[in-house]
Structures are given as structure tokens and as C-alpha cells.
Amino acid sequence: MKKPLVRTVVTSMMGNLFEFYDFILFAYFAPILGKLFFPSADETTELIKAFGVFAVGFFVRPLGGVVFGHIGDKVGRKQALVLAILLMAIPTAVIGLLPTYEEIGISASILLVVMRMLQGFSMGGNYGGSITFTTEHSDPKHRGLIGSFAITSCLAGILLGSATATLFSYILPEHDLTTWGWRIPFLLGILICFVGYYLRVRIPESPAYTEIQESGTISQHPVAQVFTQHGKTLTVVVLATLLHDLSFYMLFTYMPTFMTRQLHLAEEVAFTINTINLFLVCVFTVLGAWLSDRVGRKPVMVGAAFIFIFGTIPLFSLITDTSNMTTVFWAQLVFAIAAGGYFGPTAAMMVEAFPTAIRFSAIAITTNISGPLFGGTAPVLVTYLIDKMGSNMVPAFYLTGAAVISLIALKFVSTYQGKGALKPA
């Protein structure tokens, strides 16, 4: 890669890392937040309420996607991304400062929900925007690889959040972690988010966007155009990304809670297993993207989907039958390989499906339908269903069904060939 491209990719990745670190902390500290902001005699009720607030951030994401998508397509990719990272920093710090339910009652719960909504609004513009921005800077021959860095940097932010939760669970006694220790990671989030802001304002605008800006072909109503002119493409791409979103939130966000509550592993053990495999997901994502530049997006994604379809139920059966730490690690490692294979080509697949003039909006809408509807609701839904049905296999059945749907959708995803298409790889 040329030096300007390396600088652009690295700075964009750093912004993503910081933003996702802030956003995902909520999930890893959900059991503590449930106790402090939604106290109940029943621990499951506390957890369901906490994961419900986690899901609220996803429900606001579509609105953020529409607003930031409009800005990204009409004003510029860079401006939209700078605004998004600032909007994530402030509510994250506020969460770290909030008084608890014991101190101010229901007002604490309401404030937590509001902050989570602001985080979700920001994320609605950042994720799809970062995919668009980073991939539009890439050489066609390396589009899958460069696009995967947008996803990998988000995973790295989540990895940082998981590592932080792991570190604090080791160094602080449970009482200290519950009373004040949990606040520190949230407060640190605003510091690194401002570093991300500083980096983002220094990178150049997307060449693809600059081209349509100079030619005067910027869309005046990009969101409306996505639905009226590209509705079919939007539908199949959303369904194809279903497995991307659900597998991630099910296997690497909810999984530490599943390990501790359902498998009865120690909290520090659960976080350690999850953190190691999150790192490996990053590695396999890059490998999957690299491979997709050579053999095509679909063959790699189809292969990964088949692993989910035929491997999920046996792997969950294995870990729930034994609850052995080593077995759980190896089972999640297999999922990490499959997830990386599916994640890697996804960014390029989405970017290649839409024209430049409406691409930011189209990808923001795609990720903010699939992400909130399937990914964000997964932790609270499976927690509730496991409690009601008494079966630890609920996540396996849910994930297998999603893999089947995404595999079918992939058949109908095609590369946009009209005016405003990216140069073919």
C-alpha cells in the first residue's frame, strides 16, 4: 500500500477502535449495570433489563444511520465521521459519572437509557460510514482486504473493551469493581475518543466522493433514493449481513455472560477466553478478506455460512454438556474461524452493491437494520428464552436459522454495474 493510503486506513481504524470500545463496554459490564441501575430480587430480571438498555442503543441506530447517511452523501464522508465520534465520546463519559438507582432512584435508570440512545445514534453513522470511507480509498485489487480493516478495527475496539473488562475483573475485588471500578473504563473512553477525533480531521476525503462532488452528481435525497431505486438490493444485502451481525453479538458479546451464568465459569476465565478469540476473529477476518480478493466474495462467505449451519448445534451441545474451560475455548475458536471468514468480505460486498452517490446512506441503512433487529436484540432475547425454556441450546438454534437465511440471500447479491459504480476488482 502507498503511504497516503496507509495513513488514511490507520487513522480511520483508530477512530473505529475508539468508537466501538466506548459502545461495547455496556455489554461487558451489563451484570454490574443491572444491579446498580435496575435492582431486583431476581438476578435474571436485572440482567434482562440491562441487556434491554443495551438493545435500546441499537433501536436508535437506524435514525442515526439516516441522519449521518444524508450528511455523508450530501456534505461528505469525513464530516459525518468526525461528528459521529464526538457524539459517542460525551455520553460514554456521562455513563461513567451517573449516580445509581440507590442514590437518585428511577432517574438514574432513565439517564442511563438516554445516554445509551445517544451512543446508538452515533453508532448509526459511524459503522456504515467507516466501511464506505475506508473501502472507497482502496485499490480495486485489494478492496476486500482494505475493507476488512474497517471491520477489524471495530472488532479491535470490542477486543479492547473485552480486555479492559478482563483486566479489571482480575485486579479489583468484586466489591470494588461493582461500587466504583466499573466507572473507570467508561471515563477513559472520552479520552481516547478525542484522540480518534484528532486523527479523523487530518485524513483526506474519499476519492470516490470527491469525484462525484466535482462532477456535480451528488444526490440531493440519498435516503429516499436508496429505497425507491435500490430497494431490492437493500433487502438482499440486509439479509446477507444478518449472519454477520447476529454471530458477532451472540458469540463474542453475549458469550461471556453465557459462560458465567449458564456454564458457571469464573468471570475472569470467561473474559479471558472471549478476549483471546476476539483477537483471533480479527486475524481470520483479514485472512478471509484477503482470500476474497483472490477467489471472490461469495465463495468465502458461503463456506463460512456452511460452517455455521452444520457446526453451531454440535458445538453448543459440546460446551453445554461439559462446561469445561478448554472445551469452551476450542468451540469458540471454531466459531472465530467461521465468523472471520464471513466478516472479511462483507465490507467490500456491501460497498460494491451500491453506487457512490447513495453508498454511505445505503450501507448505513443496511447495517442499521440488520444490526439492531438481529444483533442488538440477541443478548436480551436469548437470555429471556433460556430462562423461559430452560434450554442452553437456544442460541444455537437461533444462529443456525440465521445462517440458512443469509446463505440464501447471498445467492441474490450482485455487484452494481451502473453509473457511479466502483471500478471492478
C-alpha positions as CSV (number, residue, x, y, z in Angstrom):
1,M,0.0,0.0,0.0
2,K,1.1,3.6,-0.7
3,K,1.9,5.8,2.3
4,P,-1.1,8.1,1.9
5,L,-3.4,5.1,1.8
6,V,-1.7,3.5,4.8
7,R,-2.1,6.8,6.8
8,T,-5.8,7.0,5.8
9,V,-6.5,3.4,6.7
10,V,-4.7,3.6,10.0
11,T,-6.3,6.8,11.2
12,S,-9.7,5.6,10.1
13,M,-9.1,2.4,12.0
14,M,-8.1,4.2,15.2
15,G,-11.3,6.2,15.1
16,N,-13.3,3.0,14.7
17,L,-11.4,1.3,17.5
18,F,-12.1,4.1,20.0
19,E,-15.8,4.4,19.0
20,F,-16.5,0.7,19.4
21,Y,-14.6,0.5,22.6
22,D,-17.0,3.1,24.0
23,F,-20.1,1.5,22.6
24,I,-19.4,-2.1,23.7
25,L,-18.4,-1.5,27.3
26,F,-22.0,-1.6,28.2
27,A,-22.4,-5.2,27.2
28,Y,-19.4,-6.4,29.2
29,F,-20.5,-4.6,32.3
30,A,-24.2,-5.5,31.9
31,P,-24.4,-7.7,35.0
32,I,-23.0,-4.8,37.2
33,L,-25.1,-2.1,35.5
34,G,-28.2,-4.3,36.0
35,K,-27.6,-4.5,39.7
36,L,-26.8,-0.7,40.1
37,F,-29.5,0.8,37.8
38,F,-32.2,-1.9,37.7
39,P,-32.1,-3.6,41.2
40,S,-34.3,-6.6,41.6
41,A,-34.6,-9.6,43.9
42,D,-34.1,-11.7,40.7
43,E,-30.7,-11.5,39.0
44,T,-32.1,-12.7,35.7
45,T,-34.5,-9.7,35.7
46,E,-31.7,-7.3,36.4
47,L,-29.7,-8.8,33.5
48,I,-32.6,-8.8,31.1
49,K,-33.2,-5.1,31.9
50,A,-29.6,-4.2,31.4
51,F,-29.4,-6.0,28.1
52,G,-32.7,-4.4,27.2
53,V,-31.0,-1.0,27.6
54,F,-28.0,-2.4,25.6
55,A,-30.6,-3.2,22.8
56,V,-32.1,0.4,23.1
57,G,-28.8,1.7,21.6
58,F,-29.5,-0.4,18.6
59,F,-33.1,0.7,18.1
60,V,-31.8,4.3,17.8
61,R,-29.1,3.4,15.3
62,P,-31.4,3.5,12.2
63,L,-32.2,7.1,12.9
64,G,-28.6,7.9,13.3
65,G,-27.9,6.0,10.1
66,V,-30.4,8.1,8.2
67,V,-29.1,11.4,9.5
68,F,-25.4,10.6,9.1
69,G,-26.0,8.9,5.8
70,H,-27.6,12.0,4.5
71,I,-24.7,14.1,5.7
72,G,-22.2,11.6,4.4
73,D,-23.7,11.5,0.9
74,K,-24.6,15.2,0.6
75,V,-21.9,17.0,2.6
76,G,-19.0,14.5,2.8
77,R,-17.9,11.2,4.3
78,K,-15.3,12.9,6.5
79,Q,-17.6,15.4,8.1
80,A,-20.1,12.7,9.0
81,L,-17.4,10.6,10.7
82,V,-16.0,13.4,12.7
83,L,-19.4,14.3,14.1
84,A,-20.1,10.7,14.9
85,I,-17.1,10.1,17.1
86,L,-17.7,13.3,19.1
87,L,-21.3,12.3,19.7
88,M,-20.0,8.9,21.1
89,A,-17.5,10.4,23.5
90,I,-19.7,12.6,25.6
91,P,-22.5,10.1,26.6
92,T,-19.8,7.5,27.3
93,A,-18.2,9.7,29.9
94,V,-21.5,10.6,31.4
95,I,-22.3,7.0,32.0
96,G,-19.1,6.7,34.0
97,L,-20.4,9.6,36.2
98,L,-24.0,8.7,36.6
99,P,-25.4,8.2,40.1
100,T,-27.0,4.8,40.7
101,Y,-30.6,3.8,41.4
102,E,-29.9,3.7,45.1
103,E,-28.8,7.3,45.0
104,I,-31.5,9.0,42.8
105,G,-34.0,6.3,42.1
106,I,-35.7,5.8,38.7
107,S,-33.9,9.0,37.4
108,A,-30.7,7.0,37.2
109,S,-32.3,4.3,35.1
110,I,-33.8,7.0,32.7
111,L,-30.5,8.8,32.4
112,L,-28.7,5.6,31.5
113,V,-31.3,4.8,28.8
114,V,-30.9,8.4,27.3
115,M,-27.1,8.1,27.2
116,R,-27.4,4.7,25.6
117,M,-29.7,6.2,23.0
118,L,-27.1,8.9,22.2
119,Q,-24.4,6.2,21.8
120,G,-26.7,4.3,19.4
121,F,-27.4,7.4,17.4
122,S,-23.7,8.0,16.9
123,M,-23.0,4.4,16.0
124,G,-25.7,4.6,13.4
125,G,-23.5,6.8,11.4
126,N,-20.1,5.5,12.3
127,Y,-20.1,1.9,11.3
128,G,-21.5,2.1,7.8
129,G,-19.7,5.3,7.2
130,S,-16.3,3.9,8.2
131,I,-16.9,0.9,5.8
132,T,-17.8,3.3,3.0
133,F,-14.9,5.7,3.6
134,T,-12.2,3.2,4.1
135,T,-13.2,1.0,1.1
136,E,-13.6,3.9,-1.3
137,H,-9.9,4.7,-0.7
138,S,-8.8,1.3,-1.8
139,D,-7.3,-0.2,-4.9
140,P,-9.8,-2.5,-6.7
141,K,-7.4,-5.4,-6.4
142,H,-7.2,-5.1,-2.6
143,R,-10.7,-3.8,-1.9
144,G,-11.7,-6.8,0.2
145,L,-8.5,-6.6,2.3
146,I,-8.8,-2.8,2.8
147,G,-12.5,-3.0,3.5
148,S,-11.8,-5.6,6.2
149,F,-9.7,-3.2,8.1
150,A,-12.9,-1.2,8.8
151,I,-14.5,-4.3,10.3
152,T,-11.3,-5.4,12.0
153,S,-10.8,-2.0,13.7
154,C,-14.3,-2.3,15.1
155,L,-13.5,-5.8,16.4
156,A,-10.3,-4.4,17.8
157,G,-12.3,-1.8,19.7
158,I,-14.5,-4.5,21.1
159,L,-11.4,-6.5,21.9
160,L,-10.1,-3.6,23.8
161,G,-13.4,-3.4,25.7
162,S,-13.2,-7.1,26.5
163,A,-9.6,-6.9,27.5
164,T,-10.4,-3.9,29.8
165,A,-13.2,-5.8,31.4
166,T,-10.9,-8.8,31.8
167,L,-8.1,-6.7,33.4
168,F,-10.5,-5.0,35.9
169,S,-12.1,-8.3,36.8
170,Y,-8.6,-9.6,37.7
171,I,-7.1,-6.6,39.5
172,L,-10.2,-5.4,41.5
173,P,-12.1,-7.4,44.2
174,E,-15.7,-7.9,43.2
175,H,-17.0,-5.3,45.7
176,D,-14.6,-2.6,44.4
177,L,-15.5,-3.4,40.8
178,T,-19.2,-3.2,41.5
179,T,-19.0,0.0,43.6
180,W,-16.6,2.2,41.7
181,G,-14.2,0.2,39.5
182,W,-16.7,-0.2,36.6
183,R,-16.7,3.6,36.1
184,I,-13.1,3.9,35.1
185,P,-13.3,2.2,31.6
186,F,-16.2,4.5,30.7
187,L,-14.3,7.6,31.8
188,L,-11.3,6.5,29.8
189,G,-13.4,6.3,26.7
190,I,-13.8,10.0,26.3
191,L,-10.0,10.5,26.4
192,I,-9.3,8.0,23.6
193,C,-12.4,9.2,21.6
194,F,-10.9,12.7,21.4
195,V,-7.7,11.2,20.1
196,G,-9.8,9.5,17.4
197,Y,-11.4,12.8,16.6
198,Y,-8.0,14.5,16.2
199,L,-6.9,11.7,13.8
200,R,-10.1,11.8,11.7
201,V,-9.9,15.6,11.0
202,R,-6.5,15.1,9.5
203,I,-7.3,12.5,6.8
204,P,-8.4,13.3,3.2
205,E,-11.9,12.9,1.8
206,S,-12.8,9.8,-0.1
207,P,-11.6,9.9,-3.7
208,A,-14.9,8.4,-5.0
209,Y,-16.9,11.1,-3.2
210,T,-14.6,13.9,-4.4
211,E,-15.2,12.6,-8.0
212,I,-19.0,12.9,-7.8
213,Q,-18.6,16.2,-5.9
214,E,-16.5,17.7,-8.8
215,S,-18.8,16.3,-11.4
216,G,-21.9,17.8,-9.7
217,T,-23.7,14.4,-9.4
218,I,-24.2,14.4,-5.6
219,S,-27.6,13.1,-4.7
220,Q,-30.0,15.6,-3.1
221,H,-32.1,12.9,-1.5
222,P,-29.9,9.9,-1.0
223,V,-32.0,8.1,1.7
224,A,-35.2,8.3,-0.4
225,Q,-33.2,7.1,-3.5
226,V,-31.9,4.1,-1.6
227,F,-35.5,2.8,-1.1
228,T,-37.0,3.9,-4.4
229,Q,-34.3,2.8,-6.8
230,H,-32.3,0.2,-4.8
231,G,-34.9,-1.4,-2.6
232,K,-34.4,-5.0,-3.9
233,T,-30.6,-4.7,-3.4
234,L,-31.1,-3.3,0.0
235,T,-33.3,-6.2,1.1
236,V,-30.9,-9.0,0.0
237,V,-27.8,-7.2,1.4
238,V,-29.6,-6.8,4.7
239,L,-30.4,-10.5,4.8
240,A,-26.9,-11.4,3.8
241,T,-25.4,-9.3,6.6
242,L,-27.8,-10.9,9.2
243,L,-25.3,-13.6,9.9
244,H,-22.5,-11.1,10.3
245,D,-24.4,-9.1,13.0
246,L,-26.1,-12.0,14.8
247,S,-23.0,-14.2,15.0
248,F,-20.9,-11.4,16.4
249,Y,-23.2,-10.3,19.1
250,M,-24.2,-13.8,20.0
251,L,-20.8,-15.3,20.1
252,F,-18.5,-12.6,21.2
253,T,-20.6,-10.0,23.1
254,Y,-23.2,-12.2,24.9
255,M,-20.9,-15.2,25.3
256,P,-19.0,-14.1,28.4
257,T,-22.4,-13.8,30.2
258,F,-23.4,-17.2,28.8
259,M,-20.2,-18.7,30.1
260,T,-20.6,-17.3,33.6
261,R,-24.4,-17.7,34.1
262,Q,-25.2,-20.8,32.1
263,L,-21.8,-22.7,32.2
264,H,-20.8,-21.4,35.6
265,L,-17.3,-20.5,34.6
266,A,-15.4,-17.9,36.7
267,E,-15.9,-14.3,35.3
268,E,-12.1,-13.8,34.7
269,V,-12.0,-17.1,32.8
270,A,-14.9,-16.2,30.6
271,F,-13.5,-12.8,29.8
272,T,-10.0,-14.4,29.0
273,I,-11.5,-17.0,26.6
274,N,-13.6,-14.3,24.9
275,T,-10.7,-11.8,24.6
276,I,-8.3,-14.4,23.0
277,N,-10.9,-15.5,20.5
278,L,-11.8,-11.9,19.7
279,F,-8.2,-11.3,18.7
280,L,-8.3,-14.4,16.5
281,V,-11.5,-13.2,14.9
282,C,-9.6,-10.1,13.8
283,V,-6.9,-12.3,12.3
284,F,-9.3,-14.6,10.5
285,T,-11.3,-11.5,9.2
286,V,-8.2,-10.2,7.5
287,L,-7.4,-13.6,6.1
288,G,-11.0,-14.1,4.8
289,A,-10.9,-10.7,3.1
290,W,-7.5,-11.4,1.5
291,L,-8.9,-14.7,0.2
292,S,-12.0,-12.9,-1.2
293,D,-9.8,-10.7,-3.3
294,R,-8.4,-13.8,-5.0
295,V,-11.4,-16.2,-5.3
296,G,-14.4,-13.8,-4.9
297,R,-16.6,-12.6,-2.0
298,K,-19.3,-15.2,-2.3
299,P,-17.2,-18.4,-2.2
300,V,-15.6,-17.3,1.1
301,M,-18.8,-16.2,2.7
302,V,-20.7,-19.3,1.6
303,G,-18.0,-21.6,3.0
304,A,-18.2,-19.7,6.4
305,A,-22.0,-19.9,6.4
306,F,-21.9,-23.7,5.9
307,I,-19.7,-24.0,9.0
308,F,-22.3,-22.1,11.0
309,I,-25.2,-24.2,9.6
310,F,-23.6,-27.6,10.3
311,G,-21.4,-26.7,13.2
312,T,-23.3,-24.5,15.6
313,I,-25.6,-27.0,17.2
314,P,-22.9,-29.7,17.7
315,L,-20.5,-27.1,19.2
316,F,-23.1,-25.7,21.6
317,S,-24.1,-29.2,22.6
318,L,-20.5,-30.0,23.3
319,I,-19.9,-26.9,25.6
320,T,-23.2,-27.2,27.4
321,D,-22.7,-30.9,28.1
322,T,-19.2,-30.5,29.6
323,S,-18.9,-26.8,30.7
324,N,-15.1,-27.5,30.5
325,M,-12.9,-24.4,30.1
326,T,-10.7,-25.9,27.4
327,T,-13.7,-27.3,25.5
328,V,-15.4,-23.9,25.6
329,F,-12.3,-22.2,24.3
330,W,-11.9,-24.6,21.3
331,A,-15.5,-24.4,20.4
332,Q,-15.4,-20.6,20.4
333,L,-12.3,-20.8,18.3
334,V,-14.1,-22.7,15.6
335,F,-16.8,-20.0,15.7
336,A,-14.0,-17.4,15.4
337,I,-12.7,-19.1,12.2
338,A,-16.2,-19.1,10.7
339,A,-17.0,-15.6,11.8
340,G,-13.8,-14.2,10.4
341,G,-14.4,-15.9,7.1
342,Y,-17.8,-14.3,6.9
343,F,-16.8,-10.9,8.3
344,G,-13.8,-10.4,6.0
345,P,-15.5,-10.0,2.6
346,T,-18.7,-8.3,4.0
347,A,-17.4,-4.7,3.7
348,A,-16.4,-5.0,0.1
349,M,-19.6,-6.9,-0.7
350,M,-21.8,-4.1,0.6
351,V,-19.7,-1.3,-1.0
352,E,-19.8,-2.9,-4.4
353,A,-23.5,-3.4,-4.3
354,F,-24.4,0.4,-4.4
355,P,-23.4,3.5,-6.5
356,T,-21.2,6.2,-5.0
357,A,-23.9,8.9,-4.8
358,I,-26.0,6.9,-2.2
359,R,-23.5,4.5,-0.9
360,F,-23.0,6.0,2.6
361,S,-26.8,6.0,3.1
362,A,-27.3,2.6,1.7
363,I,-24.6,0.9,3.9
364,A,-25.7,2.9,6.9
365,I,-29.3,1.7,6.4
366,T,-28.2,-1.9,5.8
367,T,-26.1,-2.1,8.9
368,N,-28.7,-0.3,11.0
369,I,-31.5,-2.6,10.0
370,S,-29.6,-5.9,10.4
371,G,-27.5,-4.8,13.4
372,P,-30.4,-3.5,15.7
373,L,-33.0,-6.0,14.6
374,F,-30.9,-9.1,14.9
375,G,-27.6,-8.4,16.6
376,G,-28.6,-5.9,19.2
377,T,-31.6,-7.8,20.4
378,A,-29.8,-11.2,20.6
379,P,-28.4,-10.9,24.2
380,V,-31.7,-9.9,25.8
381,L,-33.7,-12.3,23.6
382,V,-31.7,-15.4,24.3
383,T,-31.3,-14.5,28.0
384,Y,-35.1,-14.4,28.2
385,L,-35.7,-17.6,26.1
386,I,-33.1,-19.6,28.1
387,D,-34.9,-18.5,31.3
388,K,-38.3,-19.4,30.0
389,M,-37.5,-22.6,28.1
390,G,-34.8,-23.9,30.4
391,S,-32.5,-24.8,27.5
392,N,-29.0,-23.6,26.9
393,M,-29.3,-24.6,23.2
394,V,-31.5,-21.5,22.3
395,P,-28.5,-19.6,20.9
396,A,-27.5,-22.5,18.7
397,F,-31.0,-22.8,17.1
398,Y,-31.2,-19.1,16.6
399,L,-27.8,-18.8,15.0
400,T,-28.3,-21.8,12.7
401,G,-31.5,-20.3,11.4
402,A,-29.8,-17.0,10.6
403,A,-27.0,-18.8,8.7
404,V,-29.6,-20.5,6.5
405,I,-31.3,-17.2,5.7
406,S,-28.0,-15.4,4.9
407,L,-26.8,-18.3,2.7
408,I,-30.0,-18.0,0.6
409,A,-29.7,-14.2,0.4
410,L,-26.1,-14.4,-0.8
411,K,-27.3,-16.1,-4.0
412,F,-29.1,-12.9,-4.9
413,V,-26.5,-10.3,-4.0
414,S,-24.8,-8.8,-7.1
415,T,-22.2,-6.1,-7.9
416,Y,-23.7,-2.8,-9.0
417,Q,-22.6,-2.1,-12.7
418,G,-24.3,1.2,-13.5
419,K,-23.2,4.8,-13.3
420,G,-21.3,5.6,-10.1
421,A,-20.1,2.0,-9.6
422,L,-16.6,1.5,-8.2
423,K,-14.0,0.2,-10.6
424,P,-14.2,-3.6,-10.8
425,A,-11.8,-5.7,-8.7
